[in-house]
């Protein structure tokens, strides 16, 4: 690497000679000589300086003194004003990576180059002038410049209208309108320091919450109210409800908390506001008098008069609407005395819900308010499910695509009803039937904070009362579709009238046939012997006698068929599980057979040493007093147990073996096996708290064997495997027995069911 930085390229006229000694220094330039790391010499002939060269260069390098940079002097990045920047317009760095601004800067720089330089085309020999407005040009084969009709991609289209997002105008609250500014500021400063509040739960602003707020107003002019789900999601609606029910003014709000001011006339208006609210809340009594509007006789006819709306829904909902901001001055026809308030969405929904019942004022979502279904009558006299009739060549069943479309259609719709009652929904069913005459879908919201609400029970009862199609049901909402076979009330009345007219025609035809038969009958033939074959009376008689019976038989046949299918499916399932268990049992039996083949127990010696009763009793007492013992686990007797017995006999004559087996016969078998394998004498088998103790005496002629572990018994690992396999095969046989019993029981039930089905078929054939 060279020690100096060259600011000019290597000239072609550099002189190279055979003298490569770089040790010669430059004598006339003491500054370079003093500060440079490398030696630099000067050629006096032409004033050039000889520079140090790299090892791979074959000659000397001579440069002009102006082209040499002294590394000892500090390098300044500031360029003087007189210095000319080399083509900054073309090579300069622009801010940003992409976009319209960067492209405009690039074109502006090209325009600057256009004014200072002329580009020479060496191939064609013509001068081309670059214009920014016509930057897309094509050069033909004859050298002509053709302009393209395409425009620059960043140019905006003329005449394009862009609608900016309008900022929502802030609506003044009732407190800001009615209270003085200084008073409002004082109340807000005081509200910020409040740390106690009244909690509003899921049920909303109940009368208990209102009483608690008014009780707090006796001591303080401000009360903080904190809202939970669902009102905390719509604090504007929460403010309206609080102001409506308490009569106060909300002066400050933050997140899920509101601070309510009681007002300067709190003592004077508290009783009157309580009476007004109680009158409004008593709408159910007033509305109960309009029960006859839901049904009259056999037809369900709901009144269209707006006076049928309860006092509660009218006064509270009207007050709620009057608290809006400046109303829109739109008037309709004769109703010029009342302005149209609210958006088109709210007005259309209100028009749809008018006449269905009182509104739910504790609604936690945005307006319009739904109908309060709990205030509708529980039982409507003369109510019955509507008449349904499908169009020709179509059925009432919905396809998957139709169901998906209806669910998507119901998502943006407003809620029509708010329900909190599980049973006695005839009034709600009548309102839904009236709503279906204008709308395809009825959307019901389930109220929050009401105990023991069951949306499944609600949907089941409404489906039975209305006959609609359930689109969606969860703990928040229920959506019903009126169905393809729904008939509005007017169409249903026409169908019923048509049926009555058809019956009258049948009766007239039957009377005419009887008259004709009377006129043409023989004089001596009595009238009672006249045949009724092919007449209307015969059809009615057959329908009266066998119609219901045949329907019952068909239903019974369907039930028997369904029960038979269930039994056959369960039988196949049980047989499959039994076959799996049998395969596992066979596999376990093979493993046990392999382990038993490697185990050959020793036979008991015929020549056994005899001990007296006194010796046996003494040895028994000695064995019971022993603290050291040998414990048998789940492995049983294996070669390690025999080795342990001989180790005990090395220090004492008696060994105590404790086994955990519960069956006494198994304990005796284990004791005999130990005696046969060890060659000892069985003293006794005693029942202890820990288990059964087997006491074995080694004998007077005992000789310690050379090999303590025998080869005819299982090892410790094989004994554990045998124990596991025995436990497994026992449990498998138990479950296999249970499966066999279940299979036999199902086969018995299936045989009885076939007998019942044969009897039903015989009855049906007799009826036919």
SVG drawing of the C-alpha trace seen along z (x, -y; Angstrom):
<svg xmlns="http://www.w3.org/2000/svg" viewBox="-141 -32 161 121">
<polyline fill="none" stroke="black" stroke-width="0.4" points="0.0,0.0 1.4,-3.4 2.0,-5.9 0.8,-8.8 -2.5,-9.7 -2.4,-10.6 -4.9,-13.1 -4.1,-12.7 -3.8,-9.6 -0.3,-8.3 0.9,-10.2 1.9,-8.4 5.1,-10.4 6.5,-9.2 10.2,-8.4 11.4,-5.0 15.1,-4.3 17.3,-1.5 18.0,-3.4 15.4,-1.9 17.1,-3.1 14.4,-4.8 16.8,-5.9 17.6,-9.2 15.8,-12.0 14.5,-15.3 16.9,-18.0 15.2,-21.1 11.8,-20.4 12.6,-20.2 8.9,-20.0 8.3,-16.9 11.7,-15.5 11.0,-16.1 7.4,-14.8 7.2,-12.0 7.6,-8.4 9.1,-7.6 11.9,-9.4 10.9,-11.6 13.4,-13.0 13.1,-15.8 14.1,-15.7 15.8,-19.1 15.4,-18.8 11.6,-19.3 10.7,-20.1 8.9,-16.7 9.1,-14.7 10.1,-11.1 7.6,-9.1 8.1,-5.8 6.8,-2.8 5.3,0.5 7.4,3.7 5.7,4.9 6.4,1.7 9.3,1.8 10.1,-1.9 10.3,-5.1 7.3,-7.4 7.6,-11.2 4.8,-13.5 4.3,-17.3 4.5,-18.9 0.9,-20.0 -0.2,-16.4 1.3,-15.3 -0.7,-15.4 1.3,-15.7 -0.2,-13.2 1.2,-15.1 -1.2,-18.1 -4.8,-17.7 -7.3,-17.0 -10.3,-19.4 -13.6,-18.3 -14.8,-21.9 -14.6,-22.9 -13.9,-26.5 -16.5,-28.5 -14.2,-29.0 -13.8,-25.2 -16.1,-23.8 -18.1,-20.7 -17.6,-18.0 -21.1,-17.3 -23.0,-17.4 -26.3,-17.5 -25.5,-14.1 -23.6,-12.3 -24.9,-14.1 -26.7,-12.0 -30.4,-12.8 -32.4,-12.2 -34.9,-9.4 -34.9,-6.1 -38.0,-6.3 -41.1,-8.3 -42.2,-11.4 -40.0,-13.8 -36.8,-11.9 -37.8,-11.6 -38.5,-15.3 -35.1,-16.1 -33.4,-13.8 -35.2,-15.5 -34.4,-18.9 -30.7,-18.0 -30.9,-16.7 -32.5,-20.0 -29.4,-21.8 -27.1,-19.6 -29.2,-20.4 -28.5,-24.1 -24.7,-23.7 -23.7,-20.9 -24.6,-19.5 -24.6,-15.8 -23.0,-14.5 -24.3,-11.4 -21.3,-9.6 -23.2,-6.9 -25.8,-8.9 -24.0,-12.2 -26.8,-14.4 -27.5,-16.5 -30.4,-15.5 -32.0,-18.0 -33.5,-16.5 -36.8,-18.0 -38.3,-17.1 -41.9,-17.4 -41.2,-14.8 -38.9,-12.5 -40.5,-9.4 -39.2,-9.5 -38.4,-6.9 -35.7,-7.1 -36.6,-5.5 -34.3,-3.8 -34.0,-7.0 -32.9,-9.1 -36.2,-10.8 -37.3,-11.4 -40.9,-10.2 -42.8,-11.4 -44.7,-8.9 -48.3,-9.5 -47.7,-8.1 -47.5,-10.4 -45.2,-10.4 -46.4,-8.0 -46.2,-10.6 -48.3,-13.2 -51.8,-13.6 -54.8,-13.0 -56.6,-16.2 -60.2,-16.3 -59.8,-13.7 -61.8,-14.5 -60.3,-13.5 -62.5,-13.5 -60.7,-14.2 -61.7,-12.4 -64.0,-14.8 -63.1,-15.3 -66.0,-14.5 -67.4,-17.6 -67.3,-17.7 -70.8,-17.8 -71.3,-20.0 -72.6,-18.2 -75.5,-19.3 -73.2,-20.5 -71.3,-22.7 -74.5,-24.3 -76.3,-24.9 -73.5,-25.6 -71.3,-28.7 -67.7,-28.4 -66.2,-29.3 -68.4,-26.9 -67.7,-24.1 -63.9,-24.6 -64.2,-24.5 -66.2,-21.3 -63.8,-19.7 -60.8,-20.5 -62.6,-19.1 -63.6,-16.0 -60.0,-15.2 -59.1,-14.8 -62.0,-12.3 -60.9,-8.8 -64.3,-7.2 -66.9,-6.1 -70.1,-4.2 -69.6,-1.0 -72.1,-0.1 -72.1,3.6 -73.3,5.6 -77.0,4.9 -76.5,1.2 -77.8,-1.8 -80.3,0.0 -82.6,-1.7 -80.2,-0.7 -77.4,-2.5 -79.6,-5.6 -80.5,-5.6 -76.8,-5.2 -76.0,-8.3 -78.7,-10.4 -77.7,-9.3 -74.1,-10.5 -75.4,-13.8 -76.7,-14.7 -73.0,-15.0 -71.3,-16.1 -72.3,-17.9 -70.2,-15.6 -70.4,-11.8 -68.0,-9.6 -69.6,-6.7 -67.4,-3.9 -68.8,-1.6 -68.1,2.1 -68.8,4.2 -70.7,3.5 -71.4,-0.2 -67.7,-1.0 -67.5,-0.3 -69.8,-3.2 -69.3,-6.0 -71.5,-8.4 -74.4,-6.2 -73.5,-5.7 -73.5,-9.5 -77.0,-9.8 -78.4,-7.0 -76.9,-8.6 -78.2,-12.0 -81.6,-10.6 -82.1,-8.5 -80.5,-10.7 -81.3,-14.2 -77.7,-15.4 -75.1,-16.6 -71.9,-14.9 -69.1,-17.5 -66.0,-15.3 -65.2,-12.0 -62.1,-9.8 -61.8,-6.3 -64.6,-4.3 -65.5,-6.9 -68.0,-9.8 -68.4,-12.6 -72.0,-13.7 -73.1,-17.1 -76.3,-17.2 -77.2,-20.7 -78.1,-23.9 -81.8,-23.0 -81.1,-19.5 -83.3,-19.8 -86.2,-21.2 -86.3,-18.8 -85.2,-15.5 -88.7,-14.4 -90.3,-15.5 -87.6,-13.7 -88.1,-10.6 -91.9,-10.7 -91.3,-11.3 -89.0,-8.4 -91.3,-6.1 -94.1,-7.0 -92.0,-6.3 -90.8,-3.1 -94.3,-1.9 -94.8,-1.4 -95.5,2.3 -98.8,1.7 -99.9,-0.7 -98.6,1.5 -100.3,4.6 -103.7,2.9 -102.7,3.2 -102.4,6.9 -105.5,7.2 -103.5,5.4 -101.4,8.5 -104.3,10.9 -108.0,10.6 -109.8,13.9 -107.8,16.3 -105.8,13.7 -102.8,11.8 -103.3,8.1 -101.0,5.7 -102.1,2.1 -100.3,-0.5 -101.2,-3.4 -98.3,-5.2 -100.5,-5.8 -100.2,-2.1 -96.5,-2.6 -96.0,-2.6 -95.5,-5.7 -92.1,-4.6 -90.8,-4.1 -92.3,-7.4 -91.1,-9.7 -87.6,-8.2 -86.8,-7.7 -88.1,-11.1 -86.0,-12.7 -83.0,-10.8 -83.5,-12.1 -84.0,-15.7 -80.5,-15.7 -78.9,-15.5 -76.9,-18.4 -78.5,-21.0 -81.2,-19.1 -81.3,-19.0 -84.0,-21.2 -85.7,-18.7 -89.5,-18.7 -92.0,-16.3 -95.4,-17.3 -97.9,-17.9 -95.3,-17.1 -93.7,-20.5 -94.1,-21.0 -91.5,-18.3 -88.0,-18.2 -86.5,-15.0 -83.7,-14.1 -80.9,-11.6 -79.3,-9.9 -81.2,-8.2 -80.1,-4.8 -81.7,-5.7 -84.9,-7.0 -85.4,-4.0 -84.8,-1.6 -87.2,-3.6 -89.8,-3.4 -89.3,0.3 -89.7,0.8 -92.6,-1.6 -95.6,0.2 -93.7,3.4 -93.4,2.4 -91.6,0.1 -87.9,-0.6 -85.0,0.7 -83.6,-2.5 -80.6,-0.7 -79.2,0.2 -75.4,0.2 -74.7,-0.2 -75.3,-3.0 -78.8,-4.1 -81.4,-3.2 -82.8,-1.6 -84.2,2.0 -87.6,3.1 -87.6,4.3 -88.9,7.9 -89.2,8.4 -92.0,5.7 -94.0,7.5 -96.9,9.7 -96.0,13.2 -99.2,14.9 -101.2,13.6 -104.8,14.8 -105.6,16.7 -102.0,16.9 -101.0,19.8 -98.1,20.5 -98.5,19.0 -99.5,20.9 -96.5,21.8 -96.6,22.8 -93.5,23.4 -93.5,22.1 -94.0,24.7 -91.0,27.0 -89.1,25.8 -88.6,26.8 -88.2,24.9 -84.6,26.2 -81.7,23.8 -78.5,24.7 -75.1,24.0 -74.5,21.1 -77.9,19.5 -77.1,19.9 -73.7,18.2 -75.3,15.4 -78.0,14.8 -75.5,14.7 -73.4,12.1 -76.5,10.2 -77.5,10.1 -74.1,8.9 -74.5,5.2 -78.2,5.0 -79.2,3.3 -80.7,5.3 -84.5,5.3 -85.2,6.8 -83.4,7.1 -84.4,10.2 -83.6,11.4 -86.4,14.0 -86.2,17.7 -89.9,18.7 -93.3,17.3 -92.3,15.5 -95.7,15.3 -95.6,11.5 -92.1,11.5 -93.1,14.1 -96.1,12.0 -93.8,8.9 -91.3,11.0 -94.1,12.2 -95.1,8.6 -91.4,7.6 -91.0,10.4 -93.6,8.7 -91.0,5.9 -87.7,7.6 -86.3,11.0 -84.3,11.3 -85.0,10.7 -82.0,9.9 -82.3,10.4 -79.7,9.3 -79.4,11.1 -79.3,8.7 -76.2,8.5 -76.2,9.0 -79.4,11.1 -79.1,14.4 -79.8,17.8 -80.3,16.7 -80.3,19.7 -80.0,18.8 -80.7,22.4 -84.0,22.4 -84.9,19.0 -84.1,20.1 -86.0,23.4 -89.2,21.7 -89.1,19.0 -88.5,21.5 -91.6,23.5 -93.7,20.3 -92.7,18.7 -91.5,21.6 -88.5,19.6 -85.0,20.8 -82.3,20.3 -79.2,18.7 -77.0,18.1 -77.1,18.5 -74.6,17.7 -74.6,16.1 -74.8,12.6 -77.4,12.8 -80.0,14.9 -80.7,14.4 -83.8,15.9 -84.7,16.0 -88.4,16.0 -88.0,19.0 -88.8,19.6 -92.3,20.8 -93.3,17.8 -96.6,16.2 -97.4,12.6 -100.7,12.1 -102.6,10.9 -101.4,13.7 -102.2,16.3 -105.7,14.9 -106.2,15.2 -105.0,18.8 -107.3,19.7 -110.2,18.0 -109.3,20.0 -109.4,23.3 -112.8,22.4 -114.1,21.7 -112.8,25.0 -114.5,26.9 -117.8,25.1 -117.4,26.1 -116.9,29.8 -120.0,29.6 -122.1,28.1 -120.9,30.8 -121.7,33.5 -125.2,32.1 -125.8,31.9 -124.6,35.5 -127.0,36.7 -129.9,34.9 -129.2,36.5 -129.0,39.9 -132.4,39.3 -134.0,38.4 -132.7,41.3 -133.1,44.1 -135.7,46.8 -139.0,46.5 -138.7,49.8 -135.1,49.3 -134.6,47.7 -132.4,44.7 -130.3,46.2 -128.7,48.7 -127.1,45.9 -123.4,46.4 -120.9,43.7 -117.9,45.0 -115.9,42.2 -117.7,39.5 -116.4,36.8 -118.0,38.4 -116.0,41.6 -112.7,39.7 -113.5,37.9 -114.5,41.1 -111.2,42.8 -109.2,39.8 -111.0,39.7 -110.5,43.4 -107.1,44.2 -105.3,40.9 -104.0,40.3 -103.3,44.0 -101.2,44.2 -99.3,41.1 -98.6,42.6 -97.5,45.9 -95.1,44.0 -93.6,42.1 -93.2,45.3 -91.5,47.0 -89.1,44.1 -88.3,44.3 -87.7,48.1 -85.5,47.7 -83.4,45.0 -83.1,47.1 -82.1,50.2 -79.3,48.2 -78.0,46.9 -78.0,50.5 -76.2,51.9 -73.6,49.1 -73.0,49.7 -72.7,53.4 -70.1,53.0 -68.1,50.7 -68.2,53.1 -67.2,56.1 -64.3,54.1 -63.1,53.2 -63.5,56.9 -61.3,58.0 -58.6,55.6 -58.6,56.9 -58.4,60.5 -55.3,59.6 -53.6,58.1 -54.4,61.1 -52.8,63.4 -49.7,61.3 -49.4,61.2 -49.9,65.0 -47.0,65.6 -44.7,63.4 -45.7,65.3 -45.2,68.7 -41.7,67.6 -40.9,66.6 -42.3,69.7 -40.2,71.9 -37.0,70.4 -38.2,71.1 -37.8,74.6 -38.5,74.9 -36.6,77.4 -38.3,80.4 -38.6,80.8 -36.1,83.2 -37.7,86.4 -35.2,86.8 -36.2,83.9 -34.7,83.3 -37.2,83.7 -37.5,81.3 -39.5,81.7 -42.4,79.5 -40.3,77.9 -37.6,77.0 -40.2,75.7 -41.8,73.4 -38.4,72.1 -37.3,71.4 -40.7,69.7 -40.1,67.3 -36.6,66.6 -37.7,65.8 -40.5,63.5 -38.0,61.5 -35.6,61.0 -35.2,57.4 -33.6,58.2 -35.8,59.8 -36.1,60.5 -39.0,58.7 -40.6,60.2 -42.0,57.6 -44.0,57.9 -41.2,60.0 -41.9,63.0 -39.2,65.7 -36.2,65.3 -32.5,66.1 -31.7,63.0 -34.1,64.1 -32.4,67.4 -29.0,65.7 -30.4,63.4 -31.7,66.4 -28.2,68.0 -26.6,64.7 -29.0,64.6 -28.1,68.1 -24.4,67.2 -24.9,65.3 -27.9,67.0 -29.9,70.2 -33.3,68.7 -34.5,66.4 -37.7,64.4 -39.2,63.7 -42.1,61.2 -44.4,61.3 -47.2,58.8 -49.5,61.4 -53.1,61.3 -54.4,64.7 -53.2,67.3 -53.0,70.1 -50.5,68.0 -48.5,67.5 -48.3,71.3 -47.2,71.8 -44.4,69.2 -43.2,70.8 -43.0,74.3 -41.2,72.8 -38.6,71.2 -38.1,74.4 -37.6,76.4 -35.1,73.9 -33.0,73.3 -33.2,76.8 -34.3,75.4 -37.1,76.5 -40.4,74.6 -41.0,73.6 -44.2,71.6 -46.3,69.0 -47.5,66.1 -49.8,63.2 -48.2,59.8 -49.1,56.2 -46.8,55.8 -48.0,59.0 -47.3,62.7 -44.0,63.9 -42.4,67.1 -39.9,68.5 -37.4,71.0 -34.7,73.0 -31.5,73.9 -31.1,77.3 -28.4,78.9 -26.6,80.4 -26.6,77.1 -23.7,76.6 -23.2,73.3 -23.4,73.8 -20.5,72.7 -22.9,70.9 -25.5,68.9 -27.6,67.8 -29.3,70.7 -29.7,71.0 -33.2,72.6 -34.9,69.4 -35.7,66.2 -33.4,63.2 -34.5,59.9 -35.4,58.3 -37.3,61.4 -39.2,61.6 -40.3,58.0 -41.4,58.5 -43.4,61.6 -45.2,59.7 -46.1,56.9 -47.4,59.3 -49.5,61.2 -51.1,57.9 -51.7,56.9 -53.3,60.2 -55.6,60.0 -56.9,56.6 -57.3,57.4 -59.4,60.5 -61.5,58.4 -62.3,55.8 -62.8,58.5 -65.4,60.1 -67.2,56.7 -67.2,56.3 -68.6,59.8 -71.5,59.0 -72.2,55.8 -72.2,57.6 -74.7,60.2 -76.9,57.5 -77.0,55.5 -77.7,58.6 -80.7,59.4 -82.0,55.8 -81.6,56.0 -83.6,59.2 -86.4,57.7 -86.5,54.6 -86.8,56.7 -89.8,58.5 -91.4,55.1 -90.8,53.9 -92.4,57.0 -95.5,56.4 -95.6,52.8 -95.3,53.8 -98.2,56.2 -100.4,53.6 -99.5,51.2 -100.4,53.7 -103.7,54.4 -104.5,50.7 -103.6,50.4"/>
</svg>
